[in-house]
Amino acid sequence: MSDNYIDKLNEEQAAAEAKRKADKIKAIRASLRAEEPQETAPVQAQTAEEAVSAAEESFAAKFDRVRRNKLAAQNRADEAPAEAAAPAEETAAETAPATEAPAEVTAPVKEAPAEAVQPQTAPQAPLLNPMRKPREAWANTPHTEPRMHTDPKKKKKKKKKPKTLGQRLRGLFPEKGDKPLEIVRKFVFLGSLVAIVVCGYMVGDYYLDLWRSRIEYSNIDDIYRTYTPIITSVDEKQNVGDKYYDLLPGAKKLLDINPDVIGYMTIPTIDGNPIVALPVVQAEDNSKYLHLNFKGEDSRAGALFLDWRNHFDVVENHRLIEKNSDNLIVYGHNMADESMFGALKYYYRNENYYENHPIIEFNSNYEQYTYKIFSFFLLDAEDDTDTEYDCWNTLNFDDEEEFYDFVNEAKRRTLRTNDVDVQYGDPILTISTCNTDVIGDSRGRLILMARRVRVGEDLYEGTKNSEKNTNIKWPNIYYQQHPNEKYDPDSFVPYKPKNENSKANIED
């Protein structure tokens, strides 16, 4: 009986021990389920590095706990007696799910997370460094968190929208909130912009006007050349009193356009196009055609015009009623595009220019005349000193002495000497235009002086061997600018009449 009592006592002790162990297992499982939310929840608020560390620690802790529980359950199953099979089944439910177990014991096993079950089927060795994350885990981790090398505090700058054209234009003007220096900068910019626009308009308008003028005069030249051919020689002179004057065909066409026309001037090139081919007009004063073209329209280039005091083939009823002036003076502008008299500046600038352009053709409405250039020089229009030479105010010569004084003064000033001779009685042609190469401002004048080609004379005789004049008589303003230069009157060789008994030779 005592043996039965002892066996019963052992059974009760084994049952109590099994129940105690089962209760302990339940408590451990409950604590595991309670710890899971606490381990995963803080990850959301942690940085990337802290989240990785916490995940590794949680994984290692879970793996160790599951392994310890599995080993403990196996040990208890081996130590428990056969009579305590029912409680032992509850303990072995962790490793043998095929045996019957209470619902409260098997349910938590089914709900265990994947990472807790995986070590049971394929156990792995614990990580040597729990802070290090496996490479496979990094590859499968979604990048929902900021990367380790990025600073979450730094915010990305928003891209500014490009300004519209209207906004850019409004930004050129002073706006509310601009600093004083910014306002000054904008005003300076706007002022400069206005100046550029105005200057650009003026320059463009200037050259556009010159272009129009060239087109107009080119058309007029075509008309004149169509009806009046260029002469190449001088015919025998007729008695002026008996001469019958008739309009040239080209002059008739020009008079239909403008009744002020008195002739046509051409400065030909020996082997090329003429540098001047323009009609010449005459008005009651010398200011009308300064800014009017041949058609009477406003133009900066104006027109070539004969001095209002000159007489040049004034004809009525086919007879000459006024003797021609001894010195005809023609004026024209020195234009930047070399129109009008703009190309004459090359007589001063280019030493070969004279020999290529030594002839001037100046036809009246009735006759064709040719002149040979014997002097070209620079003058000061406002000179009132001993170097004064107002050649535009000498229209006629009272005697031979006055004539030679006039032409010799031109010879003293010429920029290049030549072999063209000048004799008393030769009609003189003077061309005057502005020039700023030496004198400057509006005072400078470039003068070309020519005498009419005589009957039977070669057009280019005396013009071939020109040389630079080494003893030029300049206006006083030039000597003020060049104090080391002087004019030597003793080395000058004047024009002289062929008749030794002439008054000019006697005075000389």
C-alpha positions in Angstrom: 0.0 0.0 0.0 2.9 2.2 0.7 4.1 1.6 -2.8 0.8 2.7 -4.2 1.0 5.8 -2.0 4.4 6.6 -3.2 3.5 6.1 -6.8 0.5 8.3 -6.4 2.6 11.0 -4.7 5.2 10.8 -7.5 2.4 11.2 -10.1 1.0 14.2 -8.3 4.5 15.8 -8.1 5.1 15.1 -11.8 1.7 16.6 -12.7 2.4 19.6 -10.6 5.9 20.0 -12.1 4.4 19.6 -15.6 1.7 22.2 -14.9 4.3 24.6 -13.5 6.4 24.2 -16.6 3.4 24.7 -18.9 2.4 27.8 -17.1 6.0 29.1 -17.4 5.9 28.4 -21.2 2.6 30.3 -21.5 4.1 33.2 -19.6 7.1 33.2 -21.9 4.9 33.2 -25.0 2.8 36.0 -23.7 5.8 38.1 -23.0 7.1 37.4 -26.6 3.8 38.6 -28.1 3.8 41.7 -25.8 7.4 42.5 -26.8 6.9 42.4 -30.6 5.1 45.7 -31.1 7.5 47.5 -28.7 10.5 46.3 -30.8 9.1 47.3 -34.2 7.3 50.5 -33.4 10.2 52.7 -32.6 11.9 51.9 -35.9 9.7 54.4 -37.7 11.1 57.3 -35.6 14.7 56.2 -35.7 17.3 57.1 -38.2 18.5 54.6 -40.9 21.5 53.5 -38.9 19.5 53.1 -35.7 16.8 51.1 -37.5 19.3 48.7 -38.9 20.9 48.2 -35.5 17.5 47.6 -33.8 16.4 45.1 -36.5 19.6 43.1 -36.1 19.4 43.0 -32.3 15.7 42.0 -32.4 16.4 39.2 -34.9 19.3 37.8 -32.8 17.3 38.0 -29.6 14.3 36.2 -31.1 16.5 33.5 -32.7 18.2 32.8 -29.3 14.9 32.7 -27.4 13.3 30.3 -29.8 16.3 28.1 -29.8 16.4 28.0 -26.0 12.7 27.3 -25.8 13.1 24.4 -28.3 15.9 22.8 -26.3 14.1 23.2 -23.0 11.0 21.6 -24.4 12.9 18.7 -25.8 14.6 18.2 -22.4 11.3 18.3 -20.5 9.8 15.7 -22.9 12.7 13.3 -22.2 12.5 13.7 -18.4 8.7 13.5 -17.9 7.2 10.0 -17.0 4.8 8.3 -19.3 1.9 9.0 -16.9 2.4 12.7 -17.5 2.0 12.3 -21.3 -0.9 14.6 -21.5 0.9 17.6 -20.0 4.1 16.6 -21.9 2.1 16.8 -25.2 1.4 20.4 -24.4 5.1 21.1 -24.1 6.1 19.1 -27.2 3.5 21.0 -29.3 6.3 23.5 -30.3 8.3 20.8 -32.2 5.6 18.2 -33.1 2.5 19.9 -34.4 1.0 16.5 -35.4 0.1 15.6 -31.8 -3.0 16.8 -30.1 -2.6 19.8 -27.9 -4.9 22.3 -26.2 -6.1 25.2 -28.4 -4.4 27.9 -26.2 -1.0 26.2 -26.8 -1.1 25.6 -30.6 -2.7 28.9 -31.6 0.3 31.1 -30.7 2.6 28.8 -32.7 0.5 29.3 -35.9 0.6 33.1 -35.4 4.3 33.3 -34.8 6.2 35.7 -37.3 8.1 34.2 -40.2 11.4 35.2 -38.8 10.6 33.1 -35.6 9.6 30.0 -37.6 12.4 30.1 -40.2 15.2 29.3 -37.7 13.4 26.2 -36.7 13.4 24.7 -40.2 16.8 26.1 -41.2 18.7 27.1 -38.2 21.7 29.4 -38.8 24.7 30.3 -36.7 24.4 33.5 -34.7 25.9 36.7 -36.4 29.4 37.4 -35.3 28.6 41.1 -35.4 25.0 41.8 -34.6 25.4 45.4 -35.8 26.2 44.2 -39.4 23.3 43.6 -41.7 23.5 40.8 -44.3 24.0 41.8 -47.9 20.8 40.0 -48.9 18.8 42.0 -46.3 20.2 45.3 -47.7 19.1 44.3 -51.2 15.5 43.5 -50.1 15.1 46.5 -47.8 12.7 49.1 -49.4 14.2 52.6 -49.5 11.4 54.3 -47.7 13.7 55.9 -45.2 16.4 58.5 -46.1 19.8 57.1 -47.1 22.6 57.1 -44.6 24.6 59.8 -46.5 21.7 62.2 -46.8 20.7 64.8 -44.3 17.0 64.7 -43.7 17.2 68.3 -42.3 18.3 69.7 -45.6 15.3 70.5 -47.8 15.6 70.5 -51.6 15.4 74.0 -53.1 12.4 74.6 -55.2 13.2 75.3 -58.9 12.2 78.8 -59.8 9.8 79.1 -62.7 11.3 80.9 -65.8 10.2 84.5 -66.1 7.9 85.4 -69.0 8.9 88.0 -71.6 6.5 90.5 -69.9 8.1 90.0 -66.5 11.6 90.4 -68.0 10.6 93.7 -69.7 8.9 95.0 -66.5 12.1 94.1 -64.6 14.0 96.7 -66.7 12.1 99.5 -65.1 12.3 100.6 -61.4 10.0 98.6 -59.2 8.7 98.8 -55.7 11.2 97.4 -53.3 14.3 98.1 -55.4 17.3 99.4 -53.6 18.6 102.9 -54.5 21.6 101.6 -56.3 19.4 99.2 -58.3 17.1 102.1 -59.3 20.1 104.2 -60.4 21.5 101.2 -62.4 18.2 100.8 -64.2 17.9 104.5 -65.1 21.5 104.5 -66.5 20.7 101.3 -68.5 17.5 102.8 -69.9 19.2 106.1 -70.7 22.0 104.2 -72.6 19.4 102.1 -74.4 17.5 105.2 -75.5 20.8 106.8 -76.7 21.7 103.7 -78.7 18.3 103.5 -80.3 18.3 107.2 -81.2 21.9 107.1 -82.5 21.2 104.0 -84.4 18.1 105.5 -86.0 20.0 108.7 -87.0 22.9 106.7 -88.5 20.6 104.4 -90.3 18.4 107.2 -91.6 21.6 109.1 -92.7 22.9 106.2 -94.8 19.4 105.3 -96.1 19.0 108.8 -97.3 22.4 108.6 -99.1 21.5 105.3 -100.6 18.2 106.8 -102.0 20.2 109.8 -103.3 22.6 107.6 -105.1 19.8 105.7 -106.7 18.1 108.9 -107.9 21.3 110.4 -109.3 22.2 107.1 -111.0 18.8 107.1 -112.8 19.4 110.8 -113.8 22.9 109.9 -115.2 21.4 107.1 -117.3 18.9 109.6 -118.8 21.6 112.1 -119.6 24.1 109.6 -121.0 21.5 108.1 -123.2 21.0 111.4 -125.1 24.5 113.1 -124.6 27.6 111.1 -125.4 30.9 111.8 -123.8 33.3 114.0 -125.9 36.9 112.9 -126.4 38.3 116.0 -128.2 37.7 119.7 -128.5 36.4 121.1 -131.8 37.4 124.3 -133.5 36.1 127.4 -131.8 33.5 129.4 -133.5 33.0 133.1 -133.2 30.9 133.6 -130.1 28.9 136.4 -131.5 27.8 134.4 -134.5 27.5 131.0 -132.7 24.1 129.3 -132.7 23.3 127.6 -129.4 20.9 124.7 -129.2 20.0 122.6 -126.2 21.8 119.3 -125.8 19.4 116.3 -125.9 20.3 115.3 -122.4 19.9 118.8 -121.1 16.3 118.8 -122.5 15.4 115.8 -120.4 16.9 117.3 -117.2 15.2 120.7 -117.7 11.9 118.8 -117.8 12.7 117.5 -114.3 14.1 120.8 -112.9 14.3 124.2 -114.6 17.2 125.2 -112.4 19.6 122.8 -114.1 22.5 124.6 -115.9 24.8 121.8 -116.8 26.3 118.4 -116.1 29.6 117.5 -114.4 31.7 114.4 -114.8 35.1 113.5 -113.4 36.1 110.4 -115.3 38.6 107.7 -114.4 41.2 106.8 -117.0 40.5 103.1 -116.7 37.2 102.8 -114.8 33.9 104.4 -113.8 33.7 108.2 -113.2 34.0 109.3 -109.6 31.5 112.1 -110.2 28.6 112.1 -112.7 25.9 114.6 -111.5 23.7 117.4 -112.8 24.6 121.0 -111.7 21.9 123.5 -110.7 21.9 127.2 -110.0 19.5 129.2 -107.7 19.2 132.7 -106.6 21.4 132.0 -103.6 23.9 129.4 -102.5 21.8 127.9 -99.7 18.8 126.5 -101.5 20.4 123.3 -102.7 22.5 122.6 -99.6 19.8 120.2 -98.4 17.6 119.7 -101.5 18.4 117.2 -104.2 18.1 117.7 -107.9 14.4 117.1 -107.8 13.9 119.6 -105.0 13.3 117.0 -102.4 14.8 117.1 -98.9 18.2 115.3 -98.9 21.3 115.5 -96.7 23.5 115.0 -99.8 21.9 118.1 -101.5 23.0 118.8 -105.1 25.9 120.2 -107.0 25.3 123.9 -107.6 27.0 126.8 -109.4 27.7 130.0 -107.5 24.7 132.2 -108.0 26.9 135.1 -109.2 28.4 133.1 -112.1 27.2 133.2 -115.8 27.5 130.0 -117.7 26.1 129.9 -121.2 23.1 132.1 -120.6 21.2 131.9 -123.9 18.1 133.4 -125.3 16.8 132.7 -128.8 19.8 130.5 -129.4 22.2 133.5 -128.8 24.5 134.1 -125.9 23.3 137.1 -123.9 25.9 137.2 -121.1 29.6 136.6 -121.3 30.7 133.6 -119.3 32.5 134.2 -116.0 36.2 133.8 -116.0 36.1 131.6 -112.9 33.2 129.2 -112.5 32.8 128.0 -108.9 30.8 124.7 -108.2 30.0 123.6 -104.6 29.1 120.1 -103.3 29.0 118.1 -100.1 31.8 115.8 -99.0 29.6 112.7 -98.2 30.8 109.8 -96.1 29.7 107.2 -98.7 31.8 109.1 -101.4 28.8 110.4 -103.2 28.6 114.0 -104.5 32.2 115.3 -103.9 33.0 112.7 -101.3 35.6 110.9 -103.4 37.7 114.1 -104.0 39.4 113.6 -100.6 41.6 110.9 -102.3 43.4 113.6 -104.2 44.9 114.5 -100.9 45.2 111.0 -99.4 46.4 109.0 -102.5 49.4 110.2 -104.4 48.4 108.3 -107.6 44.8 109.6 -107.5 45.5 112.8 -109.5 47.1 111.0 -112.5 44.1 108.7 -112.7 41.6 111.5 -112.5 43.1 114.7 -114.1 40.2 115.7 -116.2 36.8 117.4 -115.4 34.0 117.4 -118.0 31.6 120.3 -117.3 28.9 120.7 -119.9 26.5 123.6 -120.1 22.9 123.0 -121.4 24.3 123.9 -124.8 27.9 123.0 -125.0 30.4 120.3 -123.9 33.5 121.6 -122.2 36.6 119.8 -120.8 38.9 121.1 -118.1 42.4 120.0 -117.0 43.3 120.1 -113.3 46.4 122.0 -112.6 46.2 122.5 -108.8 44.4 121.0 -105.7 45.0 122.2 -102.2 43.5 122.8 -98.7 42.2 126.1 -97.4 41.0 127.7 -94.2 37.6 129.2 -95.0 37.9 131.6 -92.0 41.5 132.6 -92.6 41.9 136.4 -92.4 45.7 136.5 -92.1 48.4 137.0 -94.7 47.7 133.4 -96.0 44.1 134.2 -96.9 43.0 133.0 -100.3 39.3 133.4 -101.0 39.3 131.9 -104.5 35.5 131.6 -104.4 35.1 135.3 -104.4 37.1 135.9 -107.6 34.7 135.5 -110.6 36.4 137.6 -113.3 39.9 139.0 -113.9 40.3 142.6 -114.8 43.7 142.2 -116.5 46.5 139.7 -117.1 48.3 140.6 -113.9 45.3 139.8 -111.7 44.9 136.5 -113.6 48.4 135.3 -113.0 48.3 136.4 -109.3 45.3 134.2 -108.9 46.6 131.1 -110.7 50.0 131.4 -109.1 48.5 131.5 -105.7 46.8 128.2 -106.5 50.1 126.8 -107.7 51.9 127.7 -104.5 49.4 125.7 -102.5 49.0 122.6 -104.7 49.7 119.3 -103.0 51.3 117.9 -106.2 53.1 119.7 -108.9 52.5 118.9 -112.6 53.4 120.2 -116.1 50.1 121.7 -117.0 50.6 125.2 -118.2 48.1 128.0 -117.6 47.8 131.1 -119.8 45.9 134.3 -119.6 42.6 133.9 -121.2 42.1 130.2 -120.1 38.6 129.8 -118.5 39.0 128.6 -114.9 36.9 126.0 -113.1 37.0 125.9 -109.3 35.4 123.0 -107.3 35.0 123.5 -103.5 34.0 121.0 -100.9 34.4 120.5 -97.1 37.5 118.7 -95.8 38.6 118.0 -92.2 41.8 116.1 -92.9 44.1 119.0 -91.9 42.2 122.1 -90.9 39.4 120.4 -89.0 35.9 121.4 -87.9 33.9 123.2 -90.6 36.7 125.5 -91.6 38.6 123.2 -93.9 38.0 123.3 -97.7 39.4 121.1 -100.4 39.8 123.1 -103.7 40.3 121.6 -107.2 41.3 124.2 -109.8 41.3 123.4 -113.6 41.6 125.4 -116.8 39.7 124.6 -120.0 41.4 122.4 -122.6 42.4 124.3 -125.6 41.4 123.5 -129.2 43.5 120.7 -130.6 45.2 120.0 -127.2 45.7 116.5 -125.9 43.4 115.9 -122.9 46.2 114.4 -120.7 49.1 116.5 -121.7 51.1 117.7 -118.7 49.3 115.4 -116.2 51.5 112.3 -116.4 54.5 113.3 -114.4 53.1 114.8 -111.2 55.3 115.0 -108.0 54.7 115.7 -104.4 55.1 119.4 -103.6 57.8 119.9 -101.0 57.2 123.6 -100.6 53.5 124.0 -99.9 52.0 127.3 -98.8 49.6 126.4 -96.0 47.1 128.5 -94.2 48.5 129.9 -90.8 46.4 127.5 -88.8 48.5 124.7 -90.3 51.7 126.4 -89.2 50.4 126.8 -85.7 50.0 123.0 -85.6 53.3 122.4 -87.3 55.7 125.1 -86.1 58.8 123.5 -87.7 57.4 123.8 -91.2 57.9 127.0 -93.3 57.1 128.1 -96.8 60.1 129.3 -99.0 58.8 131.9 -101.6 62.2 132.0 -103.3 62.0 128.4 -104.5 58.6 128.9 -106.2 58.4 128.9 -110.0 55.3 130.8 -111.2 53.2 130.7 -114.3 54.4 133.3 -116.9 52.8 134.5 -120.1 54.5 133.4 -123.3 54.7 136.9 -124.6 57.7 138.5 -123.0 56.3 142.0 -123.6 53.2 141.3 -121.6 52.4 143.4 -118.6 52.7 140.4 -116.3 56.2 139.6 -117.4 57.2 143.3 -117.0 55.9 143.4 -113.4 57.7 140.2 -112.6 
